[in-house]
Amino acid sequence: MKRMRSSPYDPIFIKIMLSFFVVVLPMFAIGLALNLKGAASVREEITTMLQTKVRYDMNTLEAELDRMIGLQYEMVVDNDLLYLSVADTVLSENERRTAILNLQRKLLMIRNSSNFIRSASAYIPLINRTIASDQLLDDLDRRTFDGLVTSDRRKRGEIVEWNDRLFIVKRQPDLSQGSDPIALLSLELSRTAIASELTRFSGNYDGGMVLLGNSLDWRIDQGAGEKLPAALEGAFEQLMKGSEGIATVEADGRRYIVAQQPSGRLDVTLLQFIPEAEVLGPLKQYRIWLWVLAALALVVILLYSYWMHRLIHKPFKNMIVAFRLLERGNLDLDIKHRSNDEFRFLYVQFNKMVRRLEASIQDGYVLKYRAQKAELKQLQSQINPHFLYNSFFTLGRMIKLQDYDNLMPFANHLGEYFRFITRDTKEEIPLEDEVSFSRSFAEIQNIRFHNRIQAEFGQLPEAAKGVTVPRLIIQPLIENAYKHGVEGRPGGGKVAIGFRLDREQVIVSVEDNGQGIDGDSIARLERALGDRSEGLESTGMINVHRRLQLKYGEDAGLRLSGGAGGGLRVELVIPYQRGRLDVQNHDCG
């Protein structure tokens, strides 16, 4: 929207593109609707088949476990088990051995009757023995016996879990109420065999099958769990709250269809997970054709967009770019258009407008430059008469007082001073020459004030000696320090002139120890420097400030502050025109 407001051609281009999308999008909508309808139909058929299959698998497991439980019931009332658990004390040694062997043979037959049975065992407290199908006669495993008795009392179905093992337990109870059984018959289930059966149940689907205890205290995954995503484990508890039917869960970024079939008698639930993408596999061909149609439409849109880009968008964009460059001040523009259409006329007229604008700006710049140069000349010419009047006044005073000792040095320095001013007409000189001239001026002032005021010059850095500056920019500041700072002192007056380099600037400081100056006075002087309507002949500082800003711009000029000795400190800032210096904040005075 921001570009639409800023560019006049974008709305037209966008409308043209939208018209194509209006034509193409209905085709996409129809294809998508057909795909979704087909997906829903296939999903319904697959889920119905899946639920039927899981129900059949659960019935198969129940039938197998029922057969095992039937064999277990027959074994509970077996004569040999009854003899050993009740009448062992009246049995002879031979009868006892025969009963044990017969019982072990029957347990082995039960064990071999199903792959689901890992072992069959009989626990007989009376003889303190455990008779198992897979081992010789052993002492009673009291820990296992007590654990199975406790688990059997808490069970809600036929399968109980103890010590991470699964059992089907039948006991031969005593007639006394609440006592331990006189014999316990257990069938330990084989997790491996049941997992293999679950793998056979799941078929070729890229999912998994799980047999869960309804209390979630145990579970068996198909094939030892190698095909079941670990992230699905978090969904077990939520799924167990439901009932028979189909649910959908998401794990590891994939959606799964889950069919569940509970068994109240066994207190277990059978779950089968199938990736949703695999269920909707028959729709892949429809999706391929849909994407082919989408790609074809996209190619058409791109070709049309490219054609519109060359015909309308690119010429408009070139013109907008040209206007933006013109807005930034770039007048070196000449845009061209090959086709002989309306854009070519606009380009030609734009080029003519730029040429006329460039000519107008050039004329205005030349006039402004000439005006500034004339003003600079006028400002520079105002310096000479001021000092000339003071010099003649001093000469007259020295002749009147017959001060012949200082008259000759004064005359020599004065001659050097005026020779510097009149020997050439250069507007700019090296800073070293400007400093030398200022020293001559200071010597004249020392003689004039009979050495009661001293001027001290710091060392000019070598890198700054060759910097070109306008003539007569330091002397007016020294003269101002004498006139307004220390001229009235009876003795001990001091004017310090220092030099330093600060990044891309040469800074000359002139500081006196004259009468104190407060912040309000400094603020008034700064306002006078910035006021172009102020009378230029009122002070030499304004003269120098204006000349520097006309020459170098707003970054140059004078900076005012209170001096360390109580007087005024004036800093003259000159931009360094030969690149950045390697010296930073190097004080030289």
N, C-alpha and C positions, 0 to 999 in steps of 0.2 A: 504493500500500500504506500510505503514511503517513496519507493521508486515511481509509482504511478503519479504521485503528486509532484515529484520533481522533474519528470521527463514527460513532454507532451505527446510523444509517439508511443509510449509503452501501453496505454489503455487500448489503442487501436490494435496493436500487435497481440495483446492478450485476448481481446475479443475474438480475433480471427482464430487463435489457437483454441479458445473455448468452444467455438462453433464446431470444430472438428471433434473435440471430446464429446460434445452432445450427440454426435452421430455415432461415435465408436462405442461409447459407454453402454448403450442399450444392448449391443451384441455381447459385450462382456457380461452384462446382467443376465441375459438369457442363458448363456453357457454356464454361468455360475449356478443359476437356479436348477438347471438340468443335472449338474454335477451333485448338488446338495440333495436333490430328490433321489437320485440313484444311490447316493451314500446312505440315506435314511432307509431305503428299501433293503439294501444289502445288509446293513447293520441289524435291522429287525430280524431278517432271516438267520443271520449268523448267531445272534444272541439267543434266539429260540432254540437253534440246534445245539448251541453250547450248553444252555441250561438243561436240556434233555440229556445230553451226554454226561454232564456232571452228576445228574440224578441217577443215571444208570450206573456210573462208576461207584457212587456211594452204595447203591443196592448190592453191587458185586462185593464190596468190602464187608457189608453187613452179613451177606450170605456166608462168606468164608469164615467170619468171626463167629457166626451162629453155629456153624458146623463144629468149630473148635470148642465152643462153650458146651455143645451137646456131648462131645467126647469127655469133657471135663466133668460134667454132671454124672456120667456113667462111672467115671473113675472114683468120684467121691463115695459112692455106695459099694465100691469093690470089696469083696470079702477079705482079700489079703490086707487091704488098708485098714479094714475094721479090726481084724485080728491083731495087727501090730499096734493099733492106737488104743485098743480097749482090753484085749485079752492076752497081751504079751506075757503077763506073769504066769499064765497057765500053759503056755506053749513050750514044747521041748526045743532044744537047741536046733535040732534038725528041721522042725516045723517053722521055727522063726527064720532060718536061713532060706528055706524054700519060699516062704511068704515074701521075703525081701527080694529074692531073685525074680519071682513072678511079678511083683510090683514094679521093679525096675524095667522089666521087659515090656510091660504095658505102657510105662511112661515113655520109653523109647519109641514105641509104635505111635503114640500120640505126637511125639516130636517129629517123626518122619511123615506124618500125615499132611503137613502143611509147611510151605516155605516161610510162612509168617512166624512160625514158632522157632525161637532160638534154643530154648531148653524147657523141659517139663520137670518139676520138682515136687516132692512130697516132704513136708516138715512134720515129724512125729515127736512131740515132747515126751511121751511116755517112755520111749526107748532112747530118747536123746539122740536121734539120728535124722540126717537129711539124706533122702534117697532121690537121686537126680538121674536124668536120662543121659547126661554127658559126662558123668564121673562115677568113680567107685563109691562105696558106702563111706560116709563121712559123719563126723559129729554134727549135732544140731547147730546150724548157723543162727544163733539166738538173735543177733542184730538184724539180720534179714527177716527172720520170723516176726519179731516185734514190729519192724517197720512195715511189713506187709499187712499185719493185723490192724495197725493204726490207720494205714491208708485205705484199707478195705472198709473200715467203719465210716470214713469220711466220703467215700465215693458216691457219685450221682449216676454213674453209668457202669458199664462192664469193665472198662479199661481204667487202671489206676497207675499212677506214676510214683516211683520211689527211687531216690538216689540216681536221678536222671536215667532210669530204666522203666520200661512199660511192662505191665503184667495184667493177666486175667486171673483173678484169685477166687477160689471156692474153698470154703472151710467146712469142717465137720464139727459142729458146735457141741459143747457139753450141754447136758440138760439143765444144769444150774444156770440161773439168769446172770448175765454180765460177765461170765468167766471167759478165759481164753479158749480158743477151739482146741479140741483134742487132736486134730490133724488139719494141716493146711496144704491145699493143692494149688500150685501156681504154674501158669504158662507164661514165660517171658517172651515178649514179642521181639522180632528181629527188625530193627529200624532199617537196616540195609535192604532187606527183602521188601518191606513196605515201600521204601523210596524207589526201588526198581519198578515195583508195580505202578506207582504214581507216574513214573517216566513213561511206562507203556500206555497208561491212561491218557497222558497229555498229547500223545501223537506227535505230529510234525510241527505243531505250532511253536513259534519262537517266544514262548512265555514260560509258565511254570505252574506246578501244582503243589499244594501244601495241605497236610492233614493236621488240624489244630485241635488240642483239647479246649473245650469251651471255657475253662478257667485260665487259659493262656499260660499254663504252667509247663506245657510241652508242645512240641510240634515236630513234624517230619516233612522235609522238603524233598521234592523229586530229585533223583540223581545226586543226593547229598548236597543239594542246594546250589549246584554250580550254574544253573540257568536262572535262578531267582534273583532279581536285583535287590541289593541290600536296602535300598531306600524304600522298598515296599513293606519292610517290616513295621514301619511306623503306621501303616494303614490297617494292620491286623485288628487292633483293638476297636477301631471305628467300625470295621466291617462286621465284627462279631456282634455288635449291637443290633444289626439288622437281622433279617430273616432270609428265607430262601428267595433267590432272585438274582438280578444282574445289577452291578454297580460299576461306577467309573472312578478310577483313582489316577493320580499323577505322581510320578517319581522319576528323578534324574532327567527332567525335561521331557519325558515320554508319558503318554496317556495309555492306560491299560483298562481293558474290559475285564471285570471280575465276575465269575459265576460262583455262587456259593450254595452248598447243600448241607444243612445240619442233620445230625442224627441224635435224637433225644435218648434213644436206648443206649447208644455207645458213649453219649456225652462228648461228641466230636463234631467238627465241621470240616467239610472238604471244599477247598478254594482252588479255582483255576484262573490264572492270569494270562491274558493274551494281549499283545500290543494292538492298540486300536488301528494303527497304520496297516498291520497285517490283515486285520478283519476287512478293512476297506480296500484291500489290494485290487479287486476287479475294477476299481474306478481309476486306476493309474492311467489306463489308456485314454479315458475321457479327459483327464488332466493334461495329458500330453497334447491332445488336439486343442484344448483350451489355450495352452501356452503357445502353440503354433499360431493360433488366431491372434493372440495378444502380440506376438513378435511381428506378425505381418502388419497389424495395425500400427505398431510402433514405428516400423520402417516407413510406412506411408506418412505418418505424422512428422517424422524426422526429415524426410525428403521435402515435404511441403514447408516445414519450418525453415529449412536451409534456403529454399527458393524465396520465401518471404524475407528471410534475413538479407539476402543479396539485393532484393528488389526494393525494400523499404527500410528495414531495420538498420542495415549498415550505413547507407547514406545519411539517415537521421543521426545515427550515433557519431559519425565523423563530424557532422556539423555541431553537435552538442559539445564534443571534445574541443573543437576549434573555438567555440564561444567561451569555454572554461579557460583555455589557454589565454585567450584575449583578456578575460577577466583578471588573470594573474599578471598581466602586463607584457605578455609575449606578443610582439607585433610582427615577428618574422613568420608569417603564416601565408600559405598559398595552397588552398585545398582544390582538388580536381575531381571530376566525375566524367567517366567515359561515355556513358549513355547520353543520348540527346533527348532528355526529358526535362520535367519541371525541376529536378534536383540540380541539373547543370545550370539552369538560370539562377537558382538560389546561390550556388557556389560562386558564380561569376560576380554577382552583386555583393556577396560577402567579401570577396577579395578586394573589390573596389572600395568598400567601406573601410577595410583595414588600412589600405594605402592612404586614404584621406585622413583617417584618424592618426596614423603615424606622422604625416606631414604636419598636422595641427599640433601634436605633442612636441615635435621637434622645434617648431617655431616658438612655442611657449617656453620650452626649456632654454633655448638660446637667449630669449629675452630675460628670463629669470637669472641666468648665469651672468649676463652682462650687468644687470642691476646689482647683483651681489658683489661683483668685482669692483664696480664703481663705489659701492658703499664701503668696501674694504679699503680702497684707496683713500676715501674721505676720512675713515677712522685712523689710518696710519698717519695721515698728514697732520692730525691734531696733536700728535705727541711733540713734535719738534719745537713749535713756538713756545710751549709751556716751559720746557727746560731752558730754552734760549733766554727767556725773560729772567729766570732765576740766576742764570750764569752772569749776565750783564750786571745784575744787582749785586752779586757777590764780588765781581771784579771792581766795581765802583767802591764798595765798602773797603776792600783790601787796599786800594790806592789811597783812599781817604785816611786809613789808619797807618799807611806807609809800611805795610807788612810785606816787605820785599823778599824775605826768606821763603815765604810760602807762595809768593806771587808767581815765580817762575815755574815751580812744579805744577801749580794750579793751571797756569797757561798751557803748559805742555800736555797735561791730562785733558784739558778742554780741547786742545787741538786734535788729540787722538780721538776724542769723542766725536767731534764734528767731521773728522776725516772718515770715520766709520760710517757715519750717516750719509755723507755726500759722495763717497768714492765710487759707488756703483748703484745701479737701480734694481738690483735683485730683490724680489719679494721674499725669498726664502734663503736662509743661510744655514751652515752647520751649527749645531747647538754649542760646539766648542767656541766658535767665534762670538756667539751671542753671550756666552759666559764671560769671555775675555773683555768684551765691551762693557758688561755690567761691572766688572772689577774696576775698570777705569772710572766709571761713574761713582763707584763707592769711594775710590781714592779722592775724587773731587769733593765728595761730601765730608770725608775725614778732615781735609784741609779746611773746608768751609766751617766745620764745627769745632776746629782746633783740637781734634782727637778726643773730645769728650764722648763721642759716639763711635763705636768700632763696628765694622762689618766683617763677619767671618764666613769664608766660603768653604764648603766641604769639597771632597774629591769627586770630580766628575767621572763616572764609570767609563772605561774604554769603549764598551759596546754602545754607549749613548753619544759619544763625541761626534760621530758622523750623521746623527739624526738631523734631518733638515726641518727647520722651524721657521715661522714668520719672524721677520725682524722686529726688534724692540718689544719683546713680551716679558722679559725679566726686569728690565730697568724701571718700568712704571711701578712694579710691585715694591722694589727697593725704595724708590722715591716716596711711595705712599707710606711705607713703614717709617721713614725718616720724618715725613711731614706730620702724620697723624698719630705716630706711636711714641717716638723717643726724642723728638725735637725739643720738647719742653723740659726734658730732664736736665738737671744741673751737672750731672756726670754719671758715668757707669752705664750709659746707653749701649745697647747691643742689638745688632741685626744679624741673624744667622740665616745663611742661604745653604740649603742641602739638596742633594740629588739622590734618587734611587730608581731602580727599575722594578716594576710590578707587573709580571706577566707581559701583556702587550701594551704597556704604557710606560712613558717616562714621566716621573713626577718630580717637579721642582718645588721646594718649600721655602717660603720667606717668612720668618718669625721674628718678632721684636719682643722686648721686655718692657714695653711702654706701659702707659696707664691701663688698668684693668678694663676688660670689656665683658659685658654680661650677655646672657643668652638672647635677650630681646633685641639687643643691638646687632648681634650676629644675624638674627632672623630678618631684621630690616634690611641689612646689607644683601642677604640672599634674595629677598624679594626684589631689591633694586637690580640685581644681576639678571633676574628672570623677566623683568618688565621691559619690553622692547620700546615702550613709549617714554621711558626715562630719558632725560637729557644726556646725550652721550658725552658732553664736555664736563660733566659734573665731577667725574672721578676717573683716574687712569685704570682702576680695576675693571670698571664696566667696559672700557675701551678694549682691554686685553681679552676679557671674557667673550665679547661679541666677535672679535677677530678670530679667536680659536674656534668658536662654534660655527662661524661662516666657513672656516677652512676644513674642519674635521667632522662637524656634526654635533649632535646633542651629547655624545659621550665625552667630549672634550670641554675645557673651560676651567673655572676656578671653584675650589672647595674651601669653605671658611670654617674655622674652629678656634677655640681658645688655646693660647700657647702655654707651654710649661712655665715660662717666666712671667706670666700674667698678662701678656699682650695678646695680639692677634696673630694667628697662624693661617697663612694663605698657601694652598697647594695648587700648583699649576699642572693640569693633566693634559699630556700630549699623547695621542695614540701612536704606537710604534708601527711604522709603515712597512717594515721589512720582514714580517713574520713573527711568530712567538719566540720570546727570548728564553734562554735556559736559566735565567736568574730570576728568583722570586723573592720579593720583600727584602732586597739587599740594600740596607741603609748605608749611605755614604756621607752623611753630614748631620 
